[in-house]
Amino acid sequence: MFVPKRLGTVAAVAALVAAGTIAMPHDAKAWWRGGYGFGVWVPPVVAVPPPVYVAPPVVYAPPPVAYYPPPARVWVPPHWEGPYWVRGHWS
């Protein structure tokens, strides 16, 4: 019963030590400037999936034309406009 608990504790402590070692500040050495610390002069290998080429659309359909409804008309009540009387009307 103590073995799994002790194993878990040891694994947790080892993980914390590894994280601390990795996060510790150090000189930044690029692979073209002398390797990763022990003289490796080969560039890192990056696995990239091949590009995907998508066929263009068969027919170009222009975007739909925007429909703007006519402006709403409002009722202007009868009023005086200077010396003249103006009957009520739609704008």
C-alpha positions as CSV (number, residue, x, y, z in Angstrom):
1,M,0.0,0.0,0.0
2,F,2.9,2.3,0.6
3,V,4.7,1.6,-2.7
4,P,2.2,3.4,-5.0
5,K,2.1,6.4,-2.7
6,R,5.9,6.5,-2.4
7,L,6.2,6.0,-6.1
8,G,3.9,8.9,-6.8
9,T,5.8,11.1,-4.4
10,V,9.1,10.2,-6.0
11,A,7.6,10.9,-9.5
12,A,6.2,14.2,-8.4
13,V,9.6,15.3,-6.9
14,A,11.4,14.2,-10.1
15,A,9.0,16.1,-12.2
16,L,9.5,19.3,-10.2
17,V,13.3,18.9,-10.4
18,A,13.1,18.4,-14.1
19,A,10.8,21.4,-14.5
20,G,13.1,23.6,-12.4
21,T,16.2,22.4,-14.4
22,I,14.5,23.3,-17.7
23,A,13.2,26.6,-16.5
24,M,16.6,27.7,-15.1
25,P,18.1,30.6,-17.0
26,H,21.0,29.7,-19.3
27,D,22.8,30.9,-22.4
28,A,20.7,30.7,-25.5
29,K,22.7,28.6,-28.0
30,A,21.2,28.1,-31.4
31,W,22.0,25.0,-33.4
32,W,24.0,27.1,-36.0
33,R,26.1,28.7,-33.2
34,G,27.6,25.6,-31.6
35,G,24.9,23.2,-31.0
36,Y,22.6,22.5,-28.1
37,G,25.3,22.5,-25.5
38,F,27.2,19.4,-26.5
39,G,28.3,20.2,-30.1
40,V,25.4,19.0,-32.3
41,W,25.7,20.8,-35.6
42,V,22.6,19.4,-37.4
43,P,19.5,21.5,-37.7
44,P,16.4,20.3,-36.0
45,V,14.1,18.1,-38.0
46,V,10.6,19.4,-38.4
47,A,7.8,17.1,-39.6
48,V,5.2,19.1,-41.6
49,P,2.3,17.6,-43.4
50,P,2.2,18.3,-47.1
51,P,0.2,21.3,-48.3
52,V,-3.4,20.8,-49.3
53,Y,-4.4,22.3,-52.6
54,V,-8.1,23.0,-52.9
55,A,-9.7,23.3,-56.3
56,P,-11.2,26.7,-57.2
57,P,-14.9,27.1,-57.3
58,V,-16.5,25.9,-60.6
59,V,-18.6,29.0,-61.2
60,Y,-18.1,32.5,-59.7
61,A,-21.3,33.6,-58.1
62,P,-21.3,37.3,-57.2
63,P,-22.5,38.1,-53.7
64,P,-26.2,38.8,-53.3
65,V,-27.2,42.4,-54.0
66,A,-28.1,44.3,-50.8
67,Y,-31.7,45.3,-50.6
68,Y,-32.4,48.5,-48.9
69,P,-36.1,49.2,-48.4
70,P,-37.4,52.7,-49.3
71,P,-37.2,55.1,-46.4
72,A,-40.3,55.2,-44.2
73,R,-42.7,58.0,-44.9
74,V,-44.0,60.1,-42.0
75,W,-47.1,62.2,-41.6
76,V,-46.3,65.9,-41.3
77,P,-49.3,67.6,-39.5
78,P,-50.7,70.9,-40.7
79,H,-48.6,73.9,-39.7
80,W,-47.7,77.5,-40.6
81,E,-44.7,78.0,-42.8
82,G,-44.0,81.7,-42.6
83,P,-47.2,83.5,-43.6
84,Y,-48.6,80.4,-45.4
85,W,-50.8,77.6,-44.0
86,V,-49.6,74.2,-45.1
87,R,-52.1,71.3,-45.0
88,G,-51.0,68.0,-43.5
89,H,-49.1,65.8,-45.9
90,W,-46.9,62.7,-46.2
91,S,-43.2,63.5,-46.4
